[in-house]
């Protein structure tokens, strides 16, 4: 977690269930920067990269009993 807090590329960190322990949202301007970031993560084990191709919407608000949260 300290690594993620200190890495400006990491914008979000999620503790998840299943095969993996964490999911990171990483934002870089180029694929070269993504490669450099991934090389710095080597001490933390294996990982998989998924790249967002499009974002039809983000930060969708949830409605609970006529209230937006």
PDB file of N, CA, C and O in Angstrom:
ATOM      1  N   UNK A   1       0.817  -1.183   0.000  1.00  0.00           N
ATOM      2  CA  UNK A   1       0.000   0.000   0.000  1.00  0.00           C
ATOM      3  C   UNK A   1       0.866   1.254   0.000  1.00  0.00           C
ATOM      4  O   UNK A   1       0.505   2.258  -0.613  1.00  0.00           O
ATOM      5  N   UNK A   2       1.997   1.200   0.679  1.00  0.00           N
ATOM      6  CA  UNK A   2       2.892   2.359   0.667  1.00  0.00           C
ATOM      7  C   UNK A   2       3.395   2.651  -0.743  1.00  0.00           C
ATOM      8  O   UNK A   2       3.481   3.809  -1.152  1.00  0.00           O
ATOM      9  N   UNK A   3       3.727   1.590  -1.483  1.00  0.00           N
ATOM     10  CA  UNK A   3       4.173   1.765  -2.864  1.00  0.00           C
ATOM     11  C   UNK A   3       3.116   2.497  -3.680  1.00  0.00           C
ATOM     12  O   UNK A   3       3.432   3.417  -4.434  1.00  0.00           O
ATOM     13  N   UNK A   4       1.860   2.085  -3.526  1.00  0.00           N
ATOM     14  CA  UNK A   4       0.766   2.700  -4.285  1.00  0.00           C
ATOM     15  C   UNK A   4       0.558   4.154  -3.874  1.00  0.00           C
ATOM     16  O   UNK A   4       0.325   5.010  -4.727  1.00  0.00           O
ATOM     17  N   UNK A   5       0.640   4.438  -2.587  1.00  0.00           N
ATOM     18  CA  UNK A   5       0.477   5.806  -2.108  1.00  0.00           C
ATOM     19  C   UNK A   5       1.565   6.720  -2.669  1.00  0.00           C
ATOM     20  O   UNK A   5       1.319   7.895  -2.938  1.00  0.00           O
ATOM     21  N   UNK A   6       2.761   6.176  -2.842  1.00  0.00           N
ATOM     22  CA  UNK A   6       3.891   6.977  -3.301  1.00  0.00           C
ATOM     23  C   UNK A   6       4.022   7.025  -4.819  1.00  0.00           C
ATOM     24  O   UNK A   6       4.851   7.773  -5.338  1.00  0.00           O
ATOM     25  N   UNK A   7       3.229   6.250  -5.534  1.00  0.00           N
ATOM     26  CA  UNK A   7       3.304   6.202  -6.998  1.00  0.00           C
ATOM     27  C   UNK A   7       2.235   7.108  -7.597  1.00  0.00           C
ATOM     28  O   UNK A   7       1.046   6.820  -7.463  1.00  0.00           O
ATOM     29  N   UNK A   8       2.629   8.192  -8.251  1.00  0.00           N
ATOM     30  CA  UNK A   8       1.634   9.115  -8.802  1.00  0.00           C
ATOM     31  C   UNK A   8       0.764   8.493  -9.893  1.00  0.00           C
ATOM     32  O   UNK A   8      -0.317   9.010 -10.175  1.00  0.00           O
ATOM     33  N   UNK A   9       1.203   7.409 -10.506  1.00  0.00           N
ATOM     34  CA  UNK A   9       0.419   6.743 -11.544  1.00  0.00           C
ATOM     35  C   UNK A   9      -0.819   6.052 -10.981  1.00  0.00           C
ATOM     36  O   UNK A   9      -1.808   5.869 -11.692  1.00  0.00           O
ATOM     37  N   UNK A  10      -0.766   5.668  -9.700  1.00  0.00           N
ATOM     38  CA  UNK A  10      -1.876   4.946  -9.075  1.00  0.00           C
ATOM     39  C   UNK A  10      -2.914   5.958  -8.587  1.00  0.00           C
ATOM     40  O   UNK A  10      -2.653   6.755  -7.686  1.00  0.00           O
ATOM     41  N   UNK A  11      -4.099   5.905  -9.206  1.00  0.00           N
ATOM     42  CA  UNK A  11      -5.160   6.835  -8.812  1.00  0.00           C
ATOM     43  C   UNK A  11      -6.171   6.194  -7.872  1.00  0.00           C
ATOM     44  O   UNK A  11      -6.842   6.895  -7.114  1.00  0.00           O
ATOM     45  N   UNK A  12      -6.287   4.858  -7.912  1.00  0.00           N
ATOM     46  CA  UNK A  12      -7.236   4.141  -7.057  1.00  0.00           C
ATOM     47  C   UNK A  12      -6.644   2.787  -6.687  1.00  0.00           C
ATOM     48  O   UNK A  12      -5.926   2.173  -7.476  1.00  0.00           O
ATOM     49  N   UNK A  13      -6.954   2.333  -5.477  1.00  0.00           N
ATOM     50  CA  UNK A  13      -6.500   1.029  -4.995  1.00  0.00           C
ATOM     51  C   UNK A  13      -7.685   0.330  -4.353  1.00  0.00           C
ATOM     52  O   UNK A  13      -8.333   0.877  -3.461  1.00  0.00           O
ATOM     53  N   UNK A  14      -7.966  -0.889  -4.813  1.00  0.00           N
ATOM     54  CA  UNK A  14      -9.102  -1.661  -4.314  1.00  0.00           C
ATOM     55  C   UNK A  14      -8.614  -2.975  -3.732  1.00  0.00           C
ATOM     56  O   UNK A  14      -7.780  -3.642  -4.343  1.00  0.00           O
ATOM     57  N   UNK A  15      -9.114  -3.363  -2.563  1.00  0.00           N
ATOM     58  CA  UNK A  15      -8.898  -4.698  -1.988  1.00  0.00           C
ATOM     59  C   UNK A  15     -10.032  -5.543  -2.536  1.00  0.00           C
ATOM     60  O   UNK A  15     -11.201  -5.210  -2.343  1.00  0.00           O
ATOM     61  N   UNK A  16      -9.703  -6.629  -3.217  1.00  0.00           N
ATOM     62  CA  UNK A  16     -10.729  -7.411  -3.906  1.00  0.00           C
ATOM     63  C   UNK A  16     -10.715  -8.872  -3.446  1.00  0.00           C
ATOM     64  O   UNK A  16      -9.750  -9.339  -2.840  1.00  0.00           O
ATOM     65  N   UNK A  17     -11.792  -9.571  -3.744  1.00  0.00           N
ATOM     66  CA  UNK A  17     -11.870 -11.002  -3.451  1.00  0.00           C
ATOM     67  C   UNK A  17     -11.476 -11.774  -4.702  1.00  0.00           C
ATOM     68  O   UNK A  17     -11.365 -11.210  -5.790  1.00  0.00           O
ATOM     69  N   UNK A  18     -11.271 -13.060  -4.527  1.00  0.00           N
ATOM     70  CA  UNK A  18     -10.950 -13.892  -5.677  1.00  0.00           C
ATOM     71  C   UNK A  18      -9.474 -14.221  -5.752  1.00  0.00           C
ATOM     72  O   UNK A  18      -8.775 -14.248  -4.739  1.00  0.00           O
ATOM     73  N   UNK A  19      -9.010 -14.470  -6.963  1.00  0.00           N
ATOM     74  CA  UNK A  19      -7.647 -14.938  -7.191  1.00  0.00           C
ATOM     75  C   UNK A  19      -6.592 -13.901  -6.813  1.00  0.00           C
ATOM     76  O   UNK A  19      -5.481 -14.260  -6.425  1.00  0.00           O
ATOM     77  N   UNK A  20      -6.934 -12.622  -6.925  1.00  0.00           N
ATOM     78  CA  UNK A  20      -5.966 -11.553  -6.663  1.00  0.00           C
ATOM     79  C   UNK A  20      -6.357 -10.784  -5.403  1.00  0.00           C
ATOM     80  O   UNK A  20      -7.516 -10.812  -4.991  1.00  0.00           O
ATOM     81  N   UNK A  21      -5.405 -10.110  -4.803  1.00  0.00           N
ATOM     82  CA  UNK A  21      -5.658  -9.378  -3.570  1.00  0.00           C
ATOM     83  C   UNK A  21      -6.044  -7.916  -3.807  1.00  0.00           C
ATOM     84  O   UNK A  21      -6.878  -7.360  -3.093  1.00  0.00           O
ATOM     85  N   UNK A  22      -5.428  -7.304  -4.817  1.00  0.00           N
ATOM     86  CA  UNK A  22      -5.650  -5.882  -5.057  1.00  0.00           C
ATOM     87  C   UNK A  22      -5.878  -5.607  -6.539  1.00  0.00           C
ATOM     88  O   UNK A  22      -5.411  -6.342  -7.409  1.00  0.00           O
ATOM     89  N   UNK A  23      -6.598  -4.544  -6.793  1.00  0.00           N
ATOM     90  CA  UNK A  23      -6.746  -4.026  -8.144  1.00  0.00           C
ATOM     91  C   UNK A  23      -6.359  -2.550  -8.087  1.00  0.00           C
ATOM     92  O   UNK A  23      -6.865  -1.792  -7.260  1.00  0.00           O
ATOM     93  N   UNK A  24      -5.462  -2.164  -8.971  1.00  0.00           N
ATOM     94  CA  UNK A  24      -4.997  -0.780  -9.027  1.00  0.00           C
ATOM     95  C   UNK A  24      -5.527  -0.116 -10.281  1.00  0.00           C
ATOM     96  O   UNK A  24      -5.581  -0.739 -11.341  1.00  0.00           O
ATOM     97  N   UNK A  25      -5.914   1.130 -10.169  1.00  0.00           N
ATOM     98  CA  UNK A  25      -6.205   1.934 -11.348  1.00  0.00           C
ATOM     99  C   UNK A  25      -4.980   2.803 -11.558  1.00  0.00           C
ATOM    100  O   UNK A  25      -4.630   3.627 -10.713  1.00  0.00           O
ATOM    101  N   UNK A  26      -4.336   2.607 -12.696  1.00  0.00           N
ATOM    102  CA  UNK A  26      -3.089   3.290 -13.020  1.00  0.00           C
ATOM    103  C   UNK A  26      -3.307   4.128 -14.267  1.00  0.00           C
ATOM    104  O   UNK A  26      -3.845   3.638 -15.259  1.00  0.00           O
ATOM    105  N   UNK A  27      -2.894   5.379 -14.223  1.00  0.00           N
ATOM    106  CA  UNK A  27      -3.046   6.268 -15.373  1.00  0.00           C
ATOM    107  C   UNK A  27      -1.670   6.750 -15.810  1.00  0.00           C
ATOM    108  O   UNK A  27      -0.927   7.337 -15.023  1.00  0.00           O
ATOM    109  N   UNK A  28      -1.338   6.496 -17.076  1.00  0.00           N
ATOM    110  CA  UNK A  28      -0.097   6.996 -17.665  1.00  0.00           C
ATOM    111  C   UNK A  28      -0.420   7.643 -19.005  1.00  0.00           C
ATOM    112  O   UNK A  28      -1.446   7.348 -19.619  1.00  0.00           O
ATOM    113  N   UNK A  29       0.454   8.517 -19.443  1.00  0.00           N
ATOM    114  CA  UNK A  29       0.235   9.177 -20.731  1.00  0.00           C
ATOM    115  C   UNK A  29       0.667   8.317 -21.909  1.00  0.00           C
ATOM    116  O   UNK A  29       0.127   8.453 -23.007  1.00  0.00           O
ATOM    117  N   UNK A  30       1.640   7.431 -21.691  1.00  0.00           N
ATOM    118  CA  UNK A  30       2.154   6.605 -22.779  1.00  0.00           C
ATOM    119  C   UNK A  30       2.300   5.160 -22.323  1.00  0.00           C
ATOM    120  O   UNK A  30       2.322   4.872 -21.127  1.00  0.00           O
ATOM    121  N   UNK A  31       2.399   4.258 -23.289  1.00  0.00           N
ATOM    122  CA  UNK A  31       2.638   2.863 -22.937  1.00  0.00           C
ATOM    123  C   UNK A  31       4.036   2.684 -22.358  1.00  0.00           C
ATOM    124  O   UNK A  31       4.259   1.783 -21.550  1.00  0.00           O
ATOM    125  N   UNK A  32       4.976   3.529 -22.760  1.00  0.00           N
ATOM    126  CA  UNK A  32       6.323   3.458 -22.194  1.00  0.00           C
ATOM    127  C   UNK A  32       6.294   3.746 -20.694  1.00  0.00           C
ATOM    128  O   UNK A  32       7.008   3.102 -19.926  1.00  0.00           O
ATOM    129  N   UNK A  33       5.478   4.706 -20.276  1.00  0.00           N
ATOM    130  CA  UNK A  33       5.345   5.003 -18.846  1.00  0.00           C
ATOM    131  C   UNK A  33       4.688   3.843 -18.108  1.00  0.00           C
ATOM    132  O   UNK A  33       5.035   3.555 -16.963  1.00  0.00           O
ATOM    133  N   UNK A  34       3.747   3.181 -18.757  1.00  0.00           N
ATOM    134  CA  UNK A  34       3.113   2.012 -18.157  1.00  0.00           C
ATOM    135  C   UNK A  34       4.125   0.890 -17.984  1.00  0.00           C
ATOM    136  O   UNK A  34       4.126   0.216 -16.954  1.00  0.00           O
ATOM    137  N   UNK A  35       4.980   0.680 -18.966  1.00  0.00           N
ATOM    138  CA  UNK A  35       6.034  -0.335 -18.866  1.00  0.00           C
ATOM    139  C   UNK A  35       6.982   0.002 -17.715  1.00  0.00           C
ATOM    140  O   UNK A  35       7.347  -0.876 -16.935  1.00  0.00           O
ATOM    141  N   UNK A  36       7.376   1.256 -17.609  1.00  0.00           N
ATOM    142  CA  UNK A  36       8.277   1.677 -16.525  1.00  0.00           C
ATOM    143  C   UNK A  36       7.626   1.430 -15.168  1.00  0.00           C
ATOM    144  O   UNK A  36       8.283   0.956 -14.241  1.00  0.00           O
ATOM    145  N   UNK A  37       6.335   1.748 -15.048  1.00  0.00           N
ATOM    146  CA  UNK A  37       5.619   1.498 -13.792  1.00  0.00           C
ATOM    147  C   UNK A  37       5.595   0.002 -13.496  1.00  0.00           C
ATOM    148  O   UNK A  37       5.869  -0.410 -12.369  1.00  0.00           O
ATOM    149  N   UNK A  38       5.270  -0.811 -14.494  1.00  0.00           N
ATOM    150  CA  UNK A  38       5.177  -2.256 -14.269  1.00  0.00           C
ATOM    151  C   UNK A  38       6.521  -2.843 -13.854  1.00  0.00           C
ATOM    152  O   UNK A  38       6.561  -3.791 -13.069  1.00  0.00           O
ATOM    153  N   UNK A  39       7.609  -2.303 -14.359  1.00  0.00           N
ATOM    154  CA  UNK A  39       8.939  -2.784 -13.966  1.00  0.00           C
ATOM    155  C   UNK A  39       9.229  -2.472 -12.494  1.00  0.00           C
ATOM    156  O   UNK A  39       9.959  -3.214 -11.837  1.00  0.00           O
ATOM    157  N   UNK A  40       8.672  -1.394 -11.983  1.00  0.00           N
ATOM    158  CA  UNK A  40       8.873  -1.049 -10.568  1.00  0.00           C
ATOM    159  C   UNK A  40       8.046  -1.918  -9.628  1.00  0.00           C
ATOM    160  O   UNK A  40       8.284  -1.910  -8.420  1.00  0.00           O
ATOM    161  N   UNK A  41       7.086  -2.663 -10.153  1.00  0.00           N
ATOM    162  CA  UNK A  41       6.227  -3.490  -9.305  1.00  0.00           C
ATOM    163  C   UNK A  41       6.752  -4.916  -9.138  1.00  0.00           C
ATOM    164  O   UNK A  41       6.117  -5.724  -8.461  1.00  0.00           O
ATOM    165  N   UNK A  42       7.868  -5.235  -9.726  1.00  0.00           N
ATOM    166  CA  UNK A  42       8.397  -6.597  -9.733  1.00  0.00           C
ATOM    167  C   UNK A  42       8.547  -7.244  -8.373  1.00  0.00           C
ATOM    168  O   UNK A  42       8.397  -8.461  -8.259  1.00  0.00           O
ATOM    169  N   UNK A  43       8.835  -6.480  -7.346  1.00  0.00           N
ATOM    170  CA  UNK A  43       9.022  -7.043  -6.005  1.00  0.00           C
ATOM    171  C   UNK A  43       7.715  -7.505  -5.364  1.00  0.00           C
ATOM    172  O   UNK A  43       7.737  -8.168  -4.327  1.00  0.00           O
ATOM    173  N   UNK A  44       6.592  -7.164  -5.964  1.00  0.00           N
ATOM    174  CA  UNK A  44       5.298  -7.453  -5.345  1.00  0.00           C
ATOM    175  C   UNK A  44       4.598  -8.658  -5.952  1.00  0.00           C
ATOM    176  O   UNK A  44       3.453  -8.938  -5.595  1.00  0.00           O
ATOM    177  N   UNK A  45       5.235  -9.366  -6.841  1.00  0.00           N
ATOM    178  CA  UNK A  45       4.644 -10.560  -7.421  1.00  0.00           C
ATOM    179  C   UNK A  45       4.124 -10.336  -8.829  1.00  0.00           C
ATOM    180  O   UNK A  45       4.412  -9.325  -9.470  1.00  0.00           O
ATOM    181  N   UNK A  46       3.352 -11.304  -9.290  1.00  0.00           N
ATOM    182  CA  UNK A  46       2.824 -11.281 -10.650  1.00  0.00           C
ATOM    183  C   UNK A  46       1.589 -10.390 -10.732  1.00  0.00           C
ATOM    184  O   UNK A  46       0.889 -10.180  -9.741  1.00  0.00           O
ATOM    185  N   UNK A  47       1.338  -9.874 -11.927  1.00  0.00           N
ATOM    186  CA  UNK A  47       0.145  -9.064 -12.133  1.00  0.00           C
ATOM    187  C   UNK A  47      -0.284  -9.167 -13.591  1.00  0.00           C
ATOM    188  O   UNK A  47       0.470  -9.630 -14.447  1.00  0.00           O
ATOM    189  N   UNK A  48      -1.481  -8.736 -13.848  1.00  0.00           N
ATOM    190  CA  UNK A  48      -2.019  -8.679 -15.199  1.00  0.00           C
ATOM    191  C   UNK A  48      -2.450  -7.252 -15.486  1.00  0.00           C
ATOM    192  O   UNK A  48      -2.950  -6.552 -14.604  1.00  0.00           O
ATOM    193  N   UNK A  49      -2.255  -6.830 -16.715  1.00  0.00           N
ATOM    194  CA  UNK A  49      -2.629  -5.484 -17.133  1.00  0.00           C
ATOM    195  C   UNK A  49      -3.845  -5.564 -18.039  1.00  0.00           C
ATOM    196  O   UNK A  49      -3.902  -6.379 -18.960  1.00  0.00           O
ATOM    197  N   UNK A  50      -4.812  -4.708 -17.763  1.00  0.00           N
ATOM    198  CA  UNK A  50      -5.956  -4.540 -18.643  1.00  0.00           C
ATOM    199  C   UNK A  50      -6.021  -3.064 -18.996  1.00  0.00           C
ATOM    200  O   UNK A  50      -5.856  -2.204 -18.130  1.00  0.00           O
ATOM    201  N   UNK A  51      -6.262  -2.772 -20.265  1.00  0.00           N
ATOM    202  CA  UNK A  51      -6.288  -1.390 -20.725  1.00  0.00           C
ATOM    203  C   UNK A  51      -7.709  -1.009 -21.096  1.00  0.00           C
ATOM    204  O   UNK A  51      -8.383  -1.732 -21.830  1.00  0.00           O
ATOM    205  N   UNK A  52      -8.163   0.133 -20.585  1.00  0.00           N
ATOM    206  CA  UNK A  52      -9.502   0.636 -20.914  1.00  0.00           C
ATOM    207  C   UNK A  52      -9.458   1.210 -22.322  1.00  0.00           C
ATOM    208  O   UNK A  52      -8.658   2.099 -22.614  1.00  0.00           O
ATOM    209  N   UNK A  53     -10.315   0.703 -23.184  1.00  0.00           N
ATOM    210  CA  UNK A  53     -10.380   1.199 -24.555  1.00  0.00           C
ATOM    211  C   UNK A  53     -11.364   2.359 -24.685  1.00  0.00           C
ATOM    212  O   UNK A  53     -11.094   3.335 -25.384  1.00  0.00           O
ATOM    213  N   UNK A  54     -12.493   2.248 -24.015  1.00  0.00           N
ATOM    214  CA  UNK A  54     -13.471   3.340 -23.986  1.00  0.00           C
ATOM    215  C   UNK A  54     -14.110   3.371 -22.604  1.00  0.00           C
ATOM    216  O   UNK A  54     -14.060   2.386 -21.867  1.00  0.00           O
ATOM    217  N   UNK A  55     -14.703   4.491 -22.261  1.00  0.00           N
ATOM    218  CA  UNK A  55     -15.426   4.642 -20.997  1.00  0.00           C
ATOM    219  C   UNK A  55     -16.784   5.273 -21.294  1.00  0.00           C
ATOM    220  O   UNK A  55     -16.916   6.496 -21.256  1.00  0.00           O
ATOM    221  N   UNK A  56     -17.796   4.450 -21.591  1.00  0.00           N
ATOM    222  CA  UNK A  56     -19.107   5.003 -21.909  1.00  0.00           C
ATOM    223  C   UNK A  56     -19.637   5.941 -20.819  1.00  0.00           C
ATOM    224  O   UNK A  56     -20.330   6.912 -21.122  1.00  0.00           O
ATOM    225  N   UNK A  57     -19.315   5.656 -19.560  1.00  0.00           N
ATOM    226  CA  UNK A  57     -19.577   6.593 -18.471  1.00  0.00           C
ATOM    227  C   UNK A  57     -18.692   6.227 -17.295  1.00  0.00           C
ATOM    228  O   UNK A  57     -18.240   5.090 -17.166  1.00  0.00           O
ATOM    229  N   UNK A  58     -18.452   7.207 -16.442  1.00  0.00           N
ATOM    230  CA  UNK A  58     -17.672   7.001 -15.227  1.00  0.00           C
ATOM    231  C   UNK A  58     -18.365   7.719 -14.081  1.00  0.00           C
ATOM    232  O   UNK A  58     -19.151   8.643 -14.286  1.00  0.00           O
ATOM    233  N   UNK A  59     -18.057   7.275 -12.878  1.00  0.00           N
ATOM    234  CA  UNK A  59     -18.558   7.922 -11.663  1.00  0.00           C
ATOM    235  C   UNK A  59     -20.074   8.058 -11.667  1.00  0.00           C
ATOM    236  O   UNK A  59     -20.610   9.111 -11.320  1.00  0.00           O
ATOM    237  N   UNK A  60     -20.753   7.006 -12.053  1.00  0.00           N
ATOM    238  CA  UNK A  60     -22.215   6.989 -12.061  1.00  0.00           C
ATOM    239  C   UNK A  60     -22.729   7.093 -10.631  1.00  0.00           C
ATOM    240  O   UNK A  60     -22.272   6.362  -9.753  1.00  0.00           O
ATOM    241  N   UNK A  61     -23.651   7.972 -10.397  1.00  0.00           N
ATOM    242  CA  UNK A  61     -24.218   8.176  -9.065  1.00  0.00           C
ATOM    243  C   UNK A  61     -25.222   7.064  -8.753  1.00  0.00           C
ATOM    244  O   UNK A  61     -25.920   6.590  -9.650  1.00  0.00           O
ATOM    245  N   UNK A  62     -25.297   6.650  -7.501  1.00  0.00           N
ATOM    246  CA  UNK A  62     -26.250   5.647  -7.058  1.00  0.00           C
ATOM    247  C   UNK A  62     -27.459   6.335  -6.439  1.00  0.00           C
ATOM    248  O   UNK A  62     -27.315   7.311  -5.703  1.00  0.00           O
ATOM    249  N   UNK A  63     -28.641   5.828  -6.737  1.00  0.00           N
ATOM    250  CA  UNK A  63     -29.875   6.361  -6.159  1.00  0.00           C
ATOM    251  C   UNK A  63     -30.358   5.398  -5.081  1.00  0.00           C
ATOM    252  O   UNK A  63     -30.526   4.207  -5.344  1.00  0.00           O
ATOM    253  N   UNK A  64     -30.582   5.905  -3.866  1.00  0.00           N
ATOM    254  CA  UNK A  64     -31.120   5.121  -2.769  1.00  0.00           C
ATOM    255  C   UNK A  64     -32.275   5.928  -2.165  1.00  0.00           C
ATOM    256  O   UNK A  64     -32.075   7.012  -1.617  1.00  0.00           O
ATOM    257  N   UNK A  65     -33.470   5.380  -2.277  1.00  0.00           N
ATOM    258  CA  UNK A  65     -34.663   6.039  -1.729  1.00  0.00           C
ATOM    259  C   UNK A  65     -34.726   7.510  -2.110  1.00  0.00           C
ATOM    260  O   UNK A  65     -34.857   8.379  -1.248  1.00  0.00           O
ATOM    261  N   UNK A  66     -34.634   7.780  -3.396  1.00  0.00           N
ATOM    262  CA  UNK A  66     -34.744   9.137  -3.936  1.00  0.00           C
ATOM    263  C   UNK A  66     -33.622  10.071  -3.478  1.00  0.00           C
ATOM    264  O   UNK A  66     -33.776  11.292  -3.521  1.00  0.00           O
ATOM    265  N   UNK A  67     -32.488   9.499  -3.038  1.00  0.00           N
ATOM    266  CA  UNK A  67     -31.331  10.295  -2.656  1.00  0.00           C
ATOM    267  C   UNK A  67     -30.152   9.871  -3.507  1.00  0.00           C
ATOM    268  O   UNK A  67     -29.974   8.684  -3.777  1.00  0.00           O
ATOM    269  N   UNK A  68     -29.359  10.816  -3.923  1.00  0.00           N
ATOM    270  CA  UNK A  68     -28.139  10.502  -4.665  1.00  0.00           C
ATOM    271  C   UNK A  68     -27.005  10.370  -3.671  1.00  0.00           C
ATOM    272  O   UNK A  68     -26.797  11.238  -2.823  1.00  0.00           O
ATOM    273  N   UNK A  69     -26.262   9.255  -3.788  1.00  0.00           N
ATOM    274  CA  UNK A  69     -25.093   9.089  -2.909  1.00  0.00           C
ATOM    275  C   UNK A  69     -23.838   8.987  -3.733  1.00  0.00           C
ATOM    276  O   UNK A  69     -22.747   8.844  -3.181  1.00  0.00           O
TER     277      UNK A  69
END
